Amino acid sequence: MPTAHVELDRRSVIAPINRRLFGSFVEHLGRCVYDGIYEPGHPTADADGFRRDVVDLVKELGSTTIRYPGGNFVSGFRWEDSVGPRDKRPVRRDLAWHSLETNQVGLDEFARWLKLTGSELMLAVNLGTRGIEAALDLLEYANHPSGTALSDERIANGTPEPHDIRMWCLGNEMDGPWQTGYMTADDYGKLAARTAAAMKMADKDLELVVCGSSGSGMPTFGEWERVVLEHAYDNVDYVSCHAYYQERGGDLGSFLASALDMQYFIDTVVATADHVGDRRKSKKRIMLSFDEWNIWYLDEHQASDEVGDQWRVAPRQLEDVYSVADAVVLGDLLMTLLRNCDRVTAASLAQLVNVIAPIMTEPGGDAWRQTTFFPFSVTSRLARGAALQTRVTSETYETAVHGEAALLDALGTFDDETGTGAVFLVNRSTTESQTVTVDARSLGASRIAEAVTLADADPYAKNTLADQNRVGLAPNASAEIADGVVTVVLPPVSWTALSLA
């Protein structure tokens, strides 16, 4: 049995953990909104048509910030369609996902839904087919208190108080040829810079996110960020990162090491942004918003006929059913975001319901947790205070995609206010358990308040409509502590969380 050792030092702080790291994403795509969060005829629906069983699961998930309304959808979206009397809202074609948008859920309704879940709204503006004027109009409608044409329109529509949205995305994936109105880095950088400057003339305290690359595999990766930031650096606060992972060709070992690619992505974007800042002799540092990340079996969807010639309302699209292995990788990716919380200060798991999501629903029926729900919800609950530099001594293995990888990944956090710590552990071995020791003496730990593991004899076990509780968290009875040192056995292909008090 392989062995590994983890050492924590409460003085070795990376940075405080920004709660926005536990954000998610709702796009008008497939059944994420319609038949997902919104289903007026459902037995649990409230007066606005929102499913309260889904609200309860979102609260349990612990999502803090929700990016909305896209995604690719936003690049053809006319925000004005989604406000005012519902019976007067137009039905439009959504070119991004080849479906029909009824606009029955819009900004005001979605903001009310966010209050039910306790989440913050992160709003995207359309820079694909629109631009500065539409962005300023949306900002006025959403945030101005009263006394202007658009703020008074919001009040007349039944929302007297401004939404006070702080974080705004300047378009979406504008480097991608699939994006309606996609641009070169130079063209987008100029437009984003002008839009950002205008929006900050209206409110200098807005937090603005400029589009980075749609993935580290894009041919313009790195250079896109450099060119865009050369234009927009002074007026934006974040650059976005998007990354999706999947197992390919039965190569589970490489898939389990996907976090190495995410780390490469972060390192590259940070270096590029800082290079631009240093050239400009700027004291400001651009933060990263990892506002799309998840497991997504994109190859399979692209080979399917999900997006056909018919124009349908809320078709079933991108409804991945996740395995234990998928959940273990997702937990590891979230650990990587926390490990970089000095620069990654916002993130959005894409998406929230039905579409590549931790929560699934059936029209008129149940809502249930996918395997990926569990590492996200537990990490959101336990990772408090600050992330710690975590020293890991582990055996390694060779992957076809990422080269050498450690069999164990680990991250620790500590909250000075409560005196509690947490340790998150991933065993990447596909065949063997690992015995891990965690030196937590620096944390003053004397007892294990919680020890849970996500694993299964079948790493491809899933939760489905027919068997919604096939996979779940189990107490890890092997975990014990003596003189501040924890010993725990990790099954193969597993994710584990320890809460230390």
N, C-alpha and C positions, 0 to 999 in steps of 0.2 A: 504494500500500500504506500503510495507517495506521501510524503510529509511536507509541510510548509510552515513558515513562521511569519507572523505579522507583528509589527511594532508600532505603537501609537505614542505620540508625545503631544500633550495638550498645548504645549508652547509652540509647536510647529504648525502654525495656522496658515492655510492657503488664503482664505478670505471668508468673511461672513457669507452665509448661504442666502441668496436673494430668493424669496418665496416665488417669484415669477419663473423660476426654473421648473416649477411643477405645473406649467401651463398646458393647455390643449388647443384644439383647433376644430371649429365648426365651419364647414363649407357647404354651400348650396350645391351638393353633389350626391347623386344616388339617393339613398334613404337616410342620410345624416340628419336633415332637418325634417322633411315630410316622411311620416311613419317612423321617425326616430325620436327626436325631442318633441315633435308636434304631431298630434293625432287627435283631433277634436272628438271623434267618436269612441275613443278608448275608455274603458271603465274608470281609469284613474285620472282622466283629463280634467284640468281645471277650467275656469271660465275663459282663459286665453287659448285653450286647446292643447296645453302642454301636459305631457305624461308625467305624473308625479312619481311613478315608480322609477322613471329614468332620472328625475331630479334627485331622488334618494341615492341612486347609485353614483351619480356624478359627485355628490357631496362625500360619499364614502371613498371615492377614488382620490379626492383631495386636490382636484385641479384648481388652480388659483387664478389663472389668466386665460381667456379664450380669444384666440385670433379668429376674425370674422370679417367678411363673408366668403373669403377665398384668399389664396388659392387661384387656380386658373380661372375660376368663375368670375373673379372680380374684374378681369381685363375686358369684359364685355358688359359689365353691370352698370345700369343707370340707377343710382341710388334713389332718385325721386320716385321711381316706380314702386318702391317698397314702403312708402309712408302715406298717411291719409286713410280715408275710408276704404276698407278691404274690398267692398263691392265695386269700387272704381279703379282698382289697381289692374294694370294691363298684364296679360300673359305674354311672355317674351321667349324667344329661342335662346338657349344657352349653347353657344358654339363650342365651348370648351369640352363639354361632356355630351353634346348632341342630345339634349333633352329640353323639356319645356319648364319654364320657371313661372309659377303662379303669383309670386310675390305676396302670398298670404302671411308669410313671416318676414318682417322687415326690421329696421333698426330699433324702433320703439318697442315692438314686441320682444325682440331678442334681449334688449336691455332689461326688460321686466323679468325674463327668464333667468338672466344672470343674477338678479337679486335673490331669486329662489335658491340658487346654487352657491351664492356667496363668492362669485368669481368676478374678476375685473375684465372689462372689455378692451381688447386690442383691435383697432379698426384698420382695415386696408382700404386705400383709395385706388381708383382706376387710373393708371397711367398707360394702359395699353391702347384704348380707343378714346380716352378723354385726357384731361390734363389739369392745369393750374386752377382754372375757374371752377370746375366741378369740385375739386378738392376743397377750395375755399368755401364754396356753398355748403358742402357737407359739414365742414368744420363749424360754420355759423349755425346751421340747423342743430347740430349735436351739442355744441358747447356754450353758445352765447345765451346769457340769462333771459333777456327779453328786450323788446323795443326795436327790433329790426324785423325786416320782412320774413326771413326764414326762421328766426327764433320764435316769432309770434305764430308762424305756421305750425311749429312743433307744439306750442302751447294749445293751439286750436285743435290739434290732433290728439289731445289728451295727455300730453306729457309736460306739465308745468315747469318742472325742474330740469335744468340742463343735465345732459349725460356726463359731462366733465370727463371725457375720454382723454387720457394722458399719453397713451402710446399709439402711434400711427405708422402703418407700413406704406411706403411709397411704391405702390405697385407690387407685382408678384412675378418672380422668375423671368425677368425681362431679357435674360440671356438665352431663353429656350425657344427654338423654332416652333414648338407646339403652342406657344403663347400668342393669343390674339394681340397683334400690334408689337411683336417683339422687336428689339432694336440692337444696334451695336452698343458696345460699352460707352463709346464717346457720345452717341446720341442720347442714350438713357442717362448718363451722368449729368449732362447739361440740363435735361428736363427735370431730373430729380433735384438738382441743386436749385433751380429756379422755384420749383414747387416748395421745397423745404424752406427757402428764404421767405417766400410769401406766407406760408403757414406760420412761421415764427414771427412775422410782422403782426399777425393776429394774436398770437400767444407765444411769447418767448420761452415759456417753460414746457412746451410740448416736447415729448421724447420721440424722435423720428428714426425710422429704420429704413435704410437704403438697401436695395436688392443686391445681394452677393450672388455667387454662383449657385446654380440649381443642383450641383453635385460635384464631388472632387474629380469625377471622370469627364467633366465637360472640357472640350479642347481649349477653352479660353480661361480655365480655372487659374486663379492667381492674377493673371493679367487683367481679367475683368474687374476684379476688386481694385487693382491699382488704378486703372483708368477712371473708374466710377468715383473713387475717393479723391482723386486729383481734382475733380470738379466739385464734389459735394462735401468734402471733409469738414469744412467750417460750420455747416448748417445741419449736420446729422449727428446722431448719438450712437447709433448701432449700424452694423452691417449684418445682413441675414445670412444664415447657413442652412442648407437643406441636405438631408442625407437619408437614404432608405437602404435597407439591407435585406437579403434573402439567401437561403441555402440554394446552391446551384450544383447540379451534377452529383448529388449525394455526398458532397464534401462537407460533412458536419463539422469536422475539425476547423476548417477555415471559417465557416459561418460563426462558430463559437468565439472566434477571435476578431469579430467585426469591429470591436471597439478600438482596435489598433488603427483602422482606417479613419474612424472618427477623430482620434487623437491627431493623426496626420493632417486632417482637414482643419482642425482648430489651430494647430501650430502654424500652418501655412497662412491662414487668414490673419492671424495675429501678427505674424512677421511682416506681411504685406501692408496691413493697416499702419503698423508702427513705422515702417519705412516711409510711407507717405507723410505721416505726422512729423517724423524727424526731418524730412526734406523741407517741410513747411515751417520747421522750428516751432512747432505747436506744442504747448504743454498739455493739450487735451489728448486723451486716449479713447479711441473708438472701442466700444464694447461689442460683443457678439450676441445676436439673437438667433438661437438655433430653433427657428420658428416652424420648421417641419422636420420631424425625425420619427422613424418607426421601422418596423418590419413590414415589407410590402412585396408580395409576389408579383411584381410588375411584369416579368417575362410571361407568366401564365395569362395575365389579364390582356396583354397586348396580342397574344395569340388567340384569344377568345373572340366571340362575337357579341360581347356585352354592349359595345357601342355600335349600333346598327343604323339602318336607314330610317327607322321610325322615330318620330319625335314624341317622347313619352314624358309623363310627369313622374318624377321620383322612381326611375327604374332601379332594379337591383344591380348595383355596380360596385366593384372593388370590395366585395364582402368576404375578405379573407377570414378563414377559421384557423385560429392560432394553436400551435402545439406547445408542449413543455419547452422544447428547445428554443422556440421563438421567444417565449417568456424569459428564459435564462439570458438570451442575448439582449433583450430589451432592458432587463435589470442591469446588465453590464454597461450598456450604452448610457443609462441614467447615472451610473456611478462615474462614467467618464465626464459627463457634463458637470457633475459636482466637483470632480477633481480639478476642473478648470474654472471654478466659480469666481476666480479673480477677474476673468475676462468674459466668460459666458454668464451673463446676468439675467437672461430671459430665454425660455425655451417653450416649444409647443409640440406636444405629442400629436401627430397627425394620423387619424382624426379621433373624434370622441365617441360617436355612435354609428354603428352599422358599417361605415366605410373605413376599412383597415383600422378597426376600433377596438378598444378594450370592453365596450358595452355593446351588446346585440339586443335587438327587439324583434318581435313578431307582431304584425298588424293585428290589433284586437286581442293580443295574447301577452306572453311573458316578456320580461326583460331579464338578461342574465349576464354574468361576468365571463369574459374570455380569460384564457390563461394569463395574458399580458396585464390584466387588471391588477393582479396580486403584487408583483414587484413594484409597480408604480404606486399603488395605494399605501403600501407599507413604508416605502422610502419617503413619500410625501409626509407621512405621519411621524416617522422617527428621525429623519435627517434635519436636525434643528441646530441653531447656533452657527458654528463654523465648520468647514471641511478641514481635515488635518492632512498634512504630509504623511503618507502611510508607507512605511518601509515593508516590502514583501520579499521574502526569500522563498523561492519556489523552483521546482523542476520545470523544464521547458519541453516543448514539442515543436516539430516542424510542420508548418502549414504550406499548402500549395500557393495560396494567395497572398498571405501576409508575412511569410518567412517565419522566423522563430517567435514563439509566443509562450508566455508563462502558463502553466497549468492552473495556477490560482491567480485570480484578480481580487483585490480587496480595497476597501475605502472606509475610513473612520471619520466620524463627526463628533463634536462635543459642544454642549450647550452650557455656558458658564452660569446662566441664570438658574437653571434647574439642577445643575451638577450631573446631568445624564449624558451618556454617550451612546453611539450606535456604530455597529460594524456591519458592512455589507460584503458578502463573499460569493464568488462564483468559481465553481469547479468546472473547468473546461475539458477535463478528461472524459472521453466517451465510454470508457470501460471500467475505470477504477475509482473507488472512493479515495478521499484524502483525509488524513488527520492533520488538523491545523491548530497551532498554538497562537494565541493572541496576547501579547504583553500589553495589558491595559492598566498597569500599575500607576502610570502617570495620570490617569483619569480618576484615580481614587476609587475604582470600581471594586465593590465587594459582593455584588450579587447580580445574577442574570435575571432581568425583569421579563424578558421575552426572548424566545429562540424559535424561529420558524423557518422551514425549508420548503421550497417548491421543487419537486422532483417526481419521477415516476419510472417504474421499470421499463416503460415504453416512452422514450423521449418524444415520440410523435403523438402521444395521447392529447386529446382535445376536448373542450366543452362544446356541446352542440345543442340544438333545440331539443333533440330527443334525450340527451344526457347532459343536462346543464351543469352538473356538479361532479363530472368525472374527474376533474383535476382541481386541486385546491392547495392551500397551505396546510402543512402539518407541523405540530410541535417537534422540535429536534431534541429528543430525550438524551442524546449523547453530550450535549453542551453542559459543561461544569466549570466552576471557577475556584481557584485556590491561590491565595496571596496575590490577587490581582491578575493572574494569568488564566486565560480561558483556553480550554481544550474542547474541540468540536470535530466531529466526523462529518464530512460532506459527501453525499452520494455523487456518482458520476452525473454529468449534465445537470447541475443543480444551482439554484440561487438561494442564499441564506441571509437572514437578517438577525442580528443580535442587539438587544437593548440592554445597556449596562447601567446599573444604578449604584 
